[in-house]
Amino acid sequence: MRYLTDEDFNLIKDMIYKESGISFSDVNRPILESRIKERCRKKEIEAPRDYYNQVLKDPEELKVLLDSVTTNLTKFFRNDTQFKALKEEVLPEIIKRKTNKQIKVWSAGCSTGEEPYTIIIVLFEALPNPETWNIQIISSDISLKSLLVAKEGFYPEERCDNIPPEYLTKYFNKVDGGYKIKDVYKKYIRFDYHNLKNDNGERDFDIIFCRNVIIYFDKKAQEEVIEKFNTSLNQEGYLFLGHSESLYGMQTGFKFAKAGDACLYRKN
């Protein structure tokens, strides 16, 4: 027997879609049902409809709900071909045409922070005299729990397997049970709560990473997010998507690009 009636399921999934762009269907209905059941248990609410009505009145509980239905799987140097392309092809091209020594990157859907910390490592390895550059990495997510982990910058040893040993020594401090990113590199990164359904108002990005996020959106929501990315990027800026994501079939202001073995997009 299903925990949610069809009517309750439709009400809740439509609310989640409206607020975040995340789309639930009958295929992934059990995931949503389990999350709602857990929230009702914690809030000591018996009927899912009562929980739905509470979320409508409580913006903080809406944030908790959206947090609970997002997937936060990530790791350092995930899809290494993209970071190789960033270091060897994308950044040298940007460096060549930059006259102001400023570089701005957005890690959209940064989860627990492995992606933006990987980005700062690659930037410091690729930029000439990186300390003389104005580096900004804006890192955002819809999961408050993930952002707390990201801001702390501590990772157990098993979460650091993908980091080359020389980078662990250079960019992290060894602490009990794991590694913590050094403050000197952490200062370049700003973590923000942000829902991709909304415009964060940031502009002039050179690079946007948004990997394994829009796969959870339907086509309409994907196109809206991609349009916001286009507005936020500088001319000739780069967009990195997940390896299973594509702009194929969409009308966007991006053109497909190949950098080494990595596929990415460039503002047209």
RORO-385696 format. One line per 5 residues: number of its first residue (from 1); their letters; for each residue x, y, z of N, C-alpha, C. Coordinates in Angstrom, 3 decimals. Layout:
<recs>
NUM> A> X:Y:Z:X:Y:Z:X:Y:Z; ...
</recs>
This chain:
<recs>
1> MRYLT> 0.853:-1.198:0.000:0.000:0.000:0.000:0.893:1.254:0.000; 0.584:2.195:-0.852:1.374:3.416:-0.956:1.124:4.332:0.229; 2.204:5.016:0.643:2.108:5.931:1.775:1.332:7.185:1.395; 1.547:7.677:0.173:0.857:8.868:-0.319:-0.293:8.474:-1.230; -1.431:9.126:-1.067:-2.487:8.965:-2.065:-2.025:9.623:-3.358
6> DEDFN> -2.651:9.282:-4.459:-2.280:9.906:-5.730:-2.443:11.422:-5.661; -3.481:11.866:-4.982:-3.717:13.305:-4.871:-2.604:13.981:-4.068; -2.220:13.361:-2.936:-1.138:13.931:-2.122:0.185:13.910:-2.887; 0.442:12.815:-3.586:1.675:12.700:-4.369:1.750:13.817:-5.401; 0.656:14.050:-6.102:0.639:15.094:-7.134:0.810:16.487:-6.533
11> LIKDM> 0.175:16.727:-5.407:0.306:18.037:-4.750:1.756:18.295:-4.340; 2.375:17.293:-3.711:3.731:17.475:-3.195:4.752:17.535:-4.321; 4.624:16.660:-5.300:5.603:16.675:-6.403:5.483:17.958:-7.219; 4.263:18.473:-7.384:4.080:19.730:-8.112:4.687:20.903:-7.336; 4.554:20.872:-6.020:5.150:21.922:-5.193:6.675:21.887:-5.291
16> IYKES> 7.249:20.684:-5.228:8.703:20.543:-5.334:9.180:21.009:-6.699; 8.449:20.658:-7.737:8.830:21.083:-9.087:8.765:22.605:-9.214; 7.711:23.183:-8.695:7.542:24.635:-8.787:8.671:25.368:-8.052; 9.094:24.820:-6.921:10.081:25.497:-6.084:11.523:25.220:-6.479; 11.770:24.071:-7.150:13.163:23.694:-7.411:13.453:23.230:-8.827
21> GISFS> 12.415:22.825:-9.570:12.651:22.264:-10.898:12.886:20.768:-10.873; 13.019:20.183:-9.664:13.217:18.731:-9.544:11.913:18.035:-9.869; 12.009:17.045:-10.750:10.802:16.392:-11.262:10.700:14.957:-10.745; 9.551:14.621:-10.151:9.280:13.255:-9.704:8.198:12.634:-10.581; 8.409:11.375:-10.931:7.428:10.626:-11.717:7.072:9.364:-10.938
26> DVNRP> 6.231:8.513:-11.522:5.870:7.251:-10.854:7.098:6.372:-10.649; 8.094:6.535:-11.514:9.303:5.702:-11.401:10.047:5.994:-10.105; 10.227:7.289:-9.785:10.953:7.616:-8.553:10.027:8.062:-7.417; 8.752:7.719:-7.546:7.781:8.023:-6.484:8.188:7.435:-5.131; 8.701:6.201:-5.068:9.082:5.644:-3.757:10.105:6.491:-3.011
31> ILESR> 11.013:7.163:-3.752:12.005:8.025:-3.102:11.304:9.179:-2.396; 10.381:9.821:-3.112:9.656:10.949:-2.523:8.823:10.479:-1.335; 8.146:9.346:-1.480:7.316:8.840:-0.390:8.142:8.575:0.868; 9.321:7.994:0.696:10.158:7.698:1.871:10.626:8.981:2.547; 10.939:10.024:1.748:11.377:11.295:2.324:10.241:11.969:3.092
36> IKERC> 9.034:11.928:2.530:7.870:12.534:3.201:7.550:11.780:4.481; 7.612:10.465:4.420:7.338:9.644:5.610:8.314:9.972:6.725; 9.591:10.148:6.376:10.611:10.465:7.364:10.385:11.845:7.978; 10.024:12.827:7.126:9.773:14.173:7.648:8.538:14.187:8.558; 7.505:13.447:8.181:6.304:13.374:9.017:6.626:12.745:10.372
41> RKKEI> 7.473:11.716:10.357:7.858:11.066:11.614:8.612:12.043:12.513; 9.562:12.767:11.929:10.367:13.695:12.718:9.542:14.862:13.246; 8.552:15.288:12.459:7.720:16.430:12.872:6.500:15.982:13.683; 6.385:14.648:13.858:5.245:14.068:14.583:3.918:14.484:13.956; 3.872:14.340:12.640:2.664:14.636:11.872:2.144:13.324:11.279
46> EAPRD> 0.888:13.044:11.461:0.344:11.759:11.021:-0.008:11.744:9.539; -0.668:12.767:9.059:-1.176:12.760:7.686:-0.253:13.547:6.751; 0.150:12.955:5.628:0.986:13.671:4.656:0.387:14.995:4.196; -0.964:15.040:4.110:-1.596:16.292:3.688:-1.351:17.400:4.721; -1.327:17.034:6.002:-1.037:18.026:7.037:0.401:18.527:6.895
51> YYNQV> 1.304:17.620:6.541:2.697:18.034:6.335:2.790:18.973:5.133; 2.097:18.647:4.071:2.070:19.503:2.875:1.592:20.906:3.239; 0.524:20.985:4.010:-0.020:22.285:4.403:0.973:23.062:5.276; 1.731:22.340:6.109:2.722:23.013:6.947:3.852:23.583:6.092; 4.304:22.806:5.091:5.380:23.271:4.216:4.960:24.544:3.486
56> LKDPE> 3.698:24.617:3.084:3.205:25.812:2.400:3.346:27.061:3.259; 3.290:26.881:4.578:3.332:28.027:5.489:4.720:28.258:6.088; 5.630:27.313:5.897:6.924:27.365:6.583:8.086:27.272:5.584; 8.663:28.413:5.182:9.768:28.414:4.212:10.970:27.593:4.665; 11.209:27.541:5.980:12.357:26.778:6.487:12.137:25.283:6.302
61> ELKVL> 10.918:24.823:6.521:10.633:23.399:6.315:10.684:23.057:4.827; 10.319:24.011:3.972:10.451:23.794:2.531:11.914:23.551:2.175; 12.816:24.338:2.769:14.250:24.139:2.520:14.698:22.753:2.963; 14.189:22.314:4.121:14.548:20.988:4.635:14.032:19.901:3.689; 12.820:20.077:3.204:12.246:19.100:2.278:13.055:19.021:0.984
66> LDSVT> 13.383:20.166:0.411:14.168:20.175:-0.828:15.539:19.566:-0.598; 16.109:19.832:0.565:17.388:19.219:0.931:17.264:17.698:0.940; 16.169:17.198:1.507:16.009:15.754:1.684:15.793:15.002:0.373; 15.316:15.694:-0.660:15.033:14.991:-1.928:16.153:15.162:-2.947; 17.230:15.866:-2.573:18.348:16.022:-3.499:19.384:14.935:-3.269
71> TNLTK> 20.149:14.632:-4.318:21.212:13.637:-4.247:22.545:14.361:-4.117; 23.363:13.960:-3.150:24.599:14.690:-2.863:25.846:13.828:-3.053; 25.799:12.955:-4.044:26.943:12.099:-4.334:28.004:12.875:-5.108; 29.210:12.926:-4.575:30.288:13.638:-5.256:31.621:13.125:-4.750; 32.711:13.577:-5.368:34.050:13.218:-4.907:35.053:14.177:-5.531
76> FFRND> 36.257:14.189:-5.005:37.311:15.025:-5.566:37.700:14.515:-6.952; 37.973:15.459:-7.859:38.406:15.155:-9.225:37.442:14.191:-9.931; 36.160:14.367:-9.648:35.149:13.547:-10.320:35.147:13.861:-11.806; 35.151:12.833:-12.633:35.304:12.969:-14.084:36.599:13.726:-14.381; 37.697:13.054:-14.135:39.021:13.674:-14.206:39.336:14.265:-15.577
81> TQFKA> 38.724:13.732:-16.648:39.000:14.271:-17.984:38.584:15.735:-18.077; 37.544:16.123:-17.348:37.108:17.519:-17.373:38.112:18.423:-16.668; 38.657:17.967:-15.563:39.636:18.796:-14.858:40.963:18.850:-15.616; 41.269:17.793:-16.343:42.451:17.828:-17.208:42.251:18.848:-18.319; 41.036:18.864:-18.901:40.716:19.841:-19.944:40.734:21.257:-19.386
86> LKEEV> 40.235:21.423:-18.170:40.251:22.734:-17.522:41.687:23.233:-17.377; 42.559:22.370:-16.900:43.940:22.760:-16.630:44.750:22.975:-17.906; 44.583:22.084:-18.884:45.478:22.076:-20.044:44.963:22.867:-21.242; 43.651:23.095:-21.322:43.118:23.763:-22.515:42.274:24.995:-22.198; 41.343:24.865:-21.268:40.432:25.975:-20.991:41.162:27.132:-20.307
91> LPEII> 41.863:26.849:-19.223:42.541:27.923:-18.499:43.642:28.595:-19.316; 44.481:27.854:-20.055:45.476:28.548:-20.898:44.839:29.500:-21.899; 43.668:29.129:-22.446:42.976:30.012:-23.393:42.467:31.260:-22.691; 41.912:31.082:-21.488:41.406:32.224:-20.726:42.556:33.143:-20.322; 43.646:32.556:-19.851:44.821:33.333:-19.437:45.333:34.198:-20.593
96> KRKTN> 45.336:33.628:-21.780:45.875:34.302:-22.960:45.083:35.571:-23.289; 43.748:35.528:-23.093:42.944:36.685:-23.494:42.580:37.600:-22.325; 42.932:37.216:-21.109:42.630:38.042:-19.940:43.683:39.130:-19.775; 43.213:40.342:-19.569:44.154:41.448:-19.325:44.070:41.945:-17.884; 43.001:41.580:-17.177:42.813:42.111:-15.819:43.180:41.121:-14.717
101> KQIKV> 43.628:39.933:-15.066:44.038:38.912:-14.106:42.933:38.614:-13.087; 41.710:38.547:-13.593:40.570:38.155:-12.764:39.958:36.899:-13.360; 39.579:35.979:-12.500:38.887:34.778:-12.976:37.783:34.434:-11.981; 36.602:34.190:-12.531:35.424:33.950:-11.697:34.755:32.649:-12.144; 34.539:31.761:-11.182:33.985:30.437:-11.463:32.776:30.205:-10.574
106> WSAGC> 31.773:29.526:-11.109:30.594:29.143:-10.337:30.511:27.623:-10.299; 30.517:27.079:-9.091:30.242:25.661:-8.890:28.794:25.558:-8.434; 27.898:25.286:-9.385:26.455:25.262:-9.120:26.044:23.830:-8.777; 25.485:23.658:-7.586:25.214:22.310:-7.114:26.495:21.705:-6.563; 27.154:22.467:-5.679:28.503:22.094:-5.215:28.489:20.965:-4.193
111> STGEE> 27.315:20.597:-3.694:27.186:19.517:-2.719:28.087:19.764:-1.515; 28.896:18.778:-1.133:29.703:18.885:0.085:31.070:19.518:-0.150; 31.279:20.124:-1.322:32.439:20.979:-1.525:33.624:20.394:-2.267; 33.573:19.107:-2.591:34.718:18.511:-3.275:34.993:19.180:-4.621; 33.935:19.561:-5.343:34.131:20.180:-6.651:34.818:21.543:-6.554
116> PYTII> 34.320:22.498:-5.764:35.014:23.793:-5.711:36.432:23.696:-5.165; 36.680:22.778:-4.227:38.048:22.624:-3.730:38.951:22.017:-4.800; 38.402:21.134:-5.622:39.175:20.618:-6.755:39.482:21.744:-7.729; 38.506:22.617:-7.957:38.688:23.734:-8.894:39.808:24.662:-8.417; 39.830:24.990:-7.123:40.879:25.905:-6.653:42.259:25.254:-6.776
121> IVLFE> 42.333:23.948:-6.575:43.608:23.245:-6.762:44.064:23.362:-8.210; 43.147:23.113:-9.141:43.495:23.180:-10.568:43.895:24.603:-10.953; 43.183:25.593:-10.439:43.537:26.985:-10.742:44.942:27.314:-10.249; 45.264:26.894:-9.052:46.588:27.192:-8.519:47.691:26.430:-9.250; 47.336:25.298:-9.839:48.317:24.548:-10.609:48.487:25.121:-12.018
126> ALPNP> 47.473:25.798:-12.516:47.495:26.243:-13.917:47.825:27.722:-14.095; 47.418:28.569:-13.158:47.622:30.009:-13.322:49.076:30.397:-13.027; 49.638:31.299:-13.825:50.970:31.819:-13.514:50.890:32.764:-12.315; 51.680:32.506:-11.290:51.642:33.322:-10.066:50.198:33.515:-9.571; 49.525:32.435:-9.211:48.097:32.517:-8.867:47.779:33.501:-7.747
131> ETWNI> 48.738:33.729:-6.836:48.484:34.656:-5.727:48.256:36.085:-6.212; 48.688:36.381:-7.439:48.522:37.737:-7.985:47.209:37.889:-8.746; 46.431:36.813:-8.828:45.156:36.855:-9.537:44.016:37.124:-8.562; 42.984:37.786:-9.066:41.748:37.959:-8.309:40.852:36.759:-8.634; 40.888:35.762:-7.779:40.145:34.517:-8.003:38.891:34.521:-7.148
136> QIISS> 37.751:34.249:-7.782:36.485:34.110:-7.063:35.824:32.806:-7.485; 35.503:31.992:-6.510:34.735:30.771:-6.786:33.458:30.835:-5.958; 32.341:30.994:-6.648:31.035:31.008:-5.985:30.507:29.573:-6.009; 30.211:29.038:-4.846:29.765:27.645:-4.739:28.391:27.616:-4.088; 27.427:27.048:-4.783:26.052:27.103:-4.290:25.407:25.725:-4.310
141> DISLK> 24.426:25.573:-3.426:23.663:24.322:-3.387:22.331:24.582:-2.710; 21.420:23.655:-2.920:20.093:23.756:-2.305:20.048:22.981:-0.992; 21.133:22.249:-0.707:21.207:21.443:0.511:22.001:22.171:1.580; 21.323:22.583:2.634:21.986:23.278:3.726:22.966:22.362:4.462; 22.592:21.088:4.606:23.481:20.125:5.272:24.784:19.983:4.508
146> SLLVA> 24.687:19.892:3.190:25.883:19.754:2.370:26.763:20.990:2.461; 26.144:22.164:2.477:26.904:23.407:2.553:27.672:23.527:3.867; 27.114:23.019:4.957:27.815:23.049:6.231:29.087:22.211:6.170; 28.997:21.043:5.523:30.179:20.190:5.342:31.196:20.905:4.457; 30.699:21.505:3.376:31.588:22.188:2.433:32.331:23.344:3.105
151> KEGFY> 31.631:24.135:3.890:32.259:25.271:4.563:33.328:24.820:5.554; 33.095:23.697:6.199:34.067:23.163:7.147:35.339:22.731:6.420; 35.184:22.099:5.246:36.343:21.707:4.450:37.120:20.530:4.991; 36.494:19.730:5.860:37.133:18.527:6.398:36.548:17.291:5.722; 37.444:16.344:5.351:37.003:15.124:4.684:37.738:13.910:5.256
156> PEERC> 36.996:12.860:5.626:37.639:11.629:6.099:38.602:11.081:5.040; 39.562:10.286:5.467:40.596:9.791:4.564:40.020:9.082:3.349; 38.963:8.288:3.553:38.403:7.527:2.423:37.770:8.425:1.374; 37.428:9.656:1.749:36.849:10.599:0.783:37.937:11.299:-0.029; 39.191:11.072:0.314:40.305:11.779:-0.327:41.121:10.872:-1.241
161> DNIPP> 40.600:9.679:-1.534:41.342:8.698:-2.339:41.723:9.228:-3.714; 40.862:10.087:-4.293:41.096:10.570:-5.662:42.098:11.718:-5.740; 42.537:12.209:-4.608:43.444:13.359:-4.605:44.889:12.868:-4.731; 45.626:13.331:-5.738:47.040:12.943:-5.853:47.794:13.279:-4.566; 48.704:12.410:-4.147:49.422:12.616:-2.867:50.100:13.983:-2.758
166> EYLTK> 50.671:14.463:-3.880:51.355:15.761:-3.806:50.374:16.902:-3.556; 49.127:16.747:-4.030:48.116:17.771:-3.778:47.628:17.711:-2.327; 47.539:16.519:-1.771:47.132:16.377:-0.368:48.110:17.126:0.528; 49.390:16.977:0.236:50.429:17.638:1.033:50.384:19.156:0.861; 50.168:19.592:-0.365:50.250:21.021:-0.683:49.014:21.800:-0.249
171> YFNKV> 47.831:21.202:-0.419:46.588:21.967:-0.252:45.787:21.602:1.003; 46.180:20.549:1.711:45.420:20.091:2.877:46.327:19.954:4.096; 45.709:20.090:5.261:46.367:19.752:6.512:45.873:18.390:6.974; 46.786:17.524:7.370:46.402:16.220:7.920:45.924:16.429:9.343; 44.697:15.979:9.610:44.130:16.086:10.955:43.594:14.719:11.348
176> DGGYK> 43.179:14.582:12.586:42.679:13.286:13.047:41.536:12.799:12.176; 41.719:11.638:11.569:40.646:11.011:10.798:40.524:11.458:9.369; 41.343:12.411:8.941:41.191:12.848:7.564:42.046:14.042:7.215; 41.511:14.874:6.302:42.252:16.037:5.801:41.339:17.255:5.774; 41.948:18.427:6.003:41.191:19.677:5.968:41.892:20.648:5.029
181> IKDVY> 41.102:21.264:4.141:41.657:22.215:3.178:42.303:23.381:3.929; 43.447:23.829:3.457:44.149:24.928:4.117:43.387:26.245:3.924; 43.373:27.058:4.960:42.617:28.317:4.937:43.063:29.243:3.808; 44.332:29.177:3.447:44.855:30.072:2.416:44.172:29.821:1.071; 43.670:28.608:0.857:42.945:28.293:-0.386:41.433:28.417:-0.192
186> KKYIR> 41.000:28.162:1.021:39.574:28.254:1.338:39.044:29.674:1.141; 39.906:30.664:1.343:39.460:32.065:1.309:38.975:32.502:-0.077; 39.324:31.745:-1.104:38.911:32.117:-2.464:37.493:31.635:-2.789; 36.897:30.868:-1.895:35.613:30.223:-2.175:34.530:30.773:-1.260; 33.401:31.122:-1.858:32.247:31.574:-1.083:31.109:30.583:-1.271
191> FDYHN> 30.600:30.067:-0.177:29.502:29.105:-0.231:28.179:29.807:0.043; 27.200:29.551:-0.824:25.894:30.194:-0.698:24.776:29.176:-0.892; 23.697:29.361:-0.117:22.473:28.616:-0.394:21.818:29.243:-1.613; 21.524:28.421:-2.618:20.890:28.973:-3.809:20.062:27.909:-4.521; 18.855:28.304:-4.908:17.948:27.468:-5.679:18.087:27.865:-7.148
196> LKNDN> 18.456:26.920:-8.000:18.713:27.227:-9.409:17.466:27.701:-10.163; 16.305:27.577:-9.553:15.103:28.138:-10.162:15.165:29.668:-10.174; 16.003:30.220:-9.313:16.094:31.672:-9.174:17.414:32.193:-9.740; 17.420:33.458:-10.109:18.638:34.127:-10.575:19.390:34.627:-9.342; 20.651:34.217:-9.193:21.405:34.668:-8.019:21.997:36.065:-8.197
201> GERDF> 21.815:36.645:-9.387:22.278:38.004:-9.628:23.754:38.130:-9.946; 24.493:37.024:-9.899:25.931:37.055:-10.187:26.158:37.067:-11.699; 27.146:37.839:-12.127:27.473:37.939:-13.548:28.986:37.820:-13.743; 29.379:37.840:-14.999:30.789:37.878:-15.394:31.576:36.628:-15.000; 30.909:35.472:-15.028:31.634:34.230:-14.804:32.422:33.849:-16.056
206> DIIFC> 33.606:33.318:-15.826:34.397:32.768:-16.927:34.052:31.300:-17.150; 33.709:30.618:-16.069:33.442:29.177:-16.120:32.307:28.855:-15.162; 31.405:27.985:-15.609:30.362:27.453:-14.724:30.436:25.929:-14.749; 30.519:25.334:-13.582:30.374:23.890:-13.422:28.972:23.631:-12.883; 28.196:22.831:-13.576:26.900:22.379:-13.061:26.741:20.934:-13.510
211> RNVII> 27.265:20.029:-12.715:27.367:18.639:-13.140:26.438:17.743:-12.329; 25.698:16.912:-13.063:24.797:15.936:-12.447:23.727:16.619:-11.587; 23.241:17.742:-12.095:22.171:18.483:-11.425:20.937:18.549:-12.319; 21.111:19.042:-13.555:19.940:19.235:-14.415:19.343:17.911:-14.881; 20.044:16.819:-14.638:19.503:15.511:-14.992:18.216:15.228:-14.201
216> YFDKK> 18.036:15.917:-13.083:16.843:15.731:-12.253:15.707:16.677:-12.648; 15.947:17.527:-13.666:14.938:18.480:-14.118:14.276:17.972:-15.394; 13.053:18.430:-15.650:12.459:18.146:-16.950:13.003:19.168:-17.965; 12.640:18.998:-19.229:13.259:19.810:-20.283:12.997:21.299:-20.091; 11.783:21.651:-19.690:11.448:23.066:-19.497:12.321:23.687:-18.409
221> AQEEV> 12.443:22.996:-17.283:13.257:23.512:-16.184:14.734:23.556:-16.579; 15.184:22.559:-17.349:16.570:22.559:-17.832:16.846:23.790:-18.683; 15.948:24.074:-19.609:16.153:25.211:-20.508:16.178:26.532:-19.739; 15.344:26.639:-18.704:15.326:27.862:-17.901:16.650:28.048:-17.155; 17.184:26.955:-16.610:18.457:27.036:-15.882:19.592:27.367:-16.846
226> IEKFN> 19.619:26.708:-17.996:20.678:26.948:-18.976:20.648:28.394:-19.462; 19.459:28.963:-19.604:19.341:30.372:-20.011:19.945:31.283:-18.942; 19.726:30.949:-17.664:20.320:31.740:-16.580:21.839:31.632:-16.623; 22.357:30.446:-16.899:23.805:30.278:-17.009:24.362:31.133:-18.147; 23.643:31.168:-19.249:24.084:31.949:-20.397:24.186:33.432:-20.027
231> TSLNQ> 23.189:33.913:-19.290:23.183:35.309:-18.856:24.329:35.598:-17.886; 24.660:34.613:-17.060:25.674:34.815:-16.020:27.100:34.742:-16.543; 27.298:34.117:-17.708:28.645:33.934:-18.241:29.129:35.124:-19.055; 30.437:35.349:-19.016:31.074:36.274:-19.946:30.950:35.738:-21.362; 31.173:36.624:-22.336:31.270:36.155:-23.709:32.400:35.133:-23.800
236> EGYLF> 32.151:34.063:-24.510:33.110:32.969:-24.687:33.374:32.199:-23.399; 32.473:32.341:-22.407:32.610:31.575:-21.173:32.306:30.106:-21.393; 32.737:29.283:-20.450:32.621:27.826:-20.575:31.614:27.256:-19.585; 30.886:26.230:-20.034:29.930:25.514:-19.192:30.290:24.030:-19.174; 30.507:23.492:-17.979:30.777:22.067:-17.787:29.523:21.398:-17.223
241> LGHSE> 29.018:20.389:-17.925:27.898:19.590:-17.444:28.394:18.190:-17.085; 27.537:17.397:-16.449:27.881:16.022:-16.139:28.001:15.183:-17.407; 28.713:14.057:-17.304:28.978:13.258:-18.506:27.705:12.669:-19.107; 26.636:12.548:-18.324:25.372:12.008:-18.847:24.372:13.107:-19.189; 24.816:14.361:-19.149:23.929:15.492:-19.447:24.319:16.130:-20.775
246> SLYGM> 23.339:16.700:-21.441:23.592:17.269:-22.767:22.596:18.384:-23.053; 23.017:19.309:-23.919:22.112:20.366:-24.383:21.506:20.000:-25.734; 21.712:18.768:-26.159:21.205:18.330:-27.459:19.684:18.507:-27.524; 19.219:19.125:-28.598:17.790:19.330:-28.803:17.240:20.586:-28.158; 18.085:21.315:-27.425:17.640:22.570:-26.793:18.070:23.766:-27.628
251> QTGFK> 17.267:24.794:-27.590:17.636:26.064:-28.204:18.342:26.893:-27.144; 19.663:26.958:-27.237:20.434:27.673:-26.221:21.440:28.597:-26.896; 22.084:29.413:-26.096:23.133:30.294:-26.608:24.508:29.670:-26.461; 24.570:28.328:-26.467:25.836:27.632:-26.316:26.159:26.800:-27.549; 27.446:26.639:-27.778:27.896:25.726:-28.829:28.726:24.615:-28.196
256> FAKAG> 28.603:23.434:-28.757:29.341:22.279:-28.255:30.834:22.469:-28.507; 31.656:22.064:-27.548:33.106:22.185:-27.699:33.768:20.921:-27.181; 34.938:20.644:-27.727:35.714:19.477:-27.295:37.057:19.985:-26.799; 37.443:19.550:-25.608:38.734:19.931:-25.056:39.403:18.656:-24.564; 40.383:18.181:-25.309:40.973:16.894:-24.985:39.929:15.808:-25.108
261> DACLY> 39.758:15.015:-24.059:38.742:13.963:-24.065:37.429:14.414:-23.439; 37.354:15.684:-23.057:36.166:16.182:-22.365:35.225:16.913:-23.315; 33.937:16.759:-23.059:32.910:17.491:-23.810:32.386:18.607:-22.913; 32.289:19.800:-23.489:31.795:20.937:-22.743:31.093:21.901:-23.695; 30.653:23.019:-23.162:29.920:23.994:-23.977:30.530:25.375:-23.783
266> RKN> 30.400:26.167:-24.842:30.949:27.519:-24.802:29.869:28.501:-25.214; 29.810:29.625:-24.535:28.835:30.646:-24.869:29.076:31.134:-26.296; 28.002:31.150:-27.068:28.123:31.429:-28.502:28.039:32.938:-28.723
</recs>
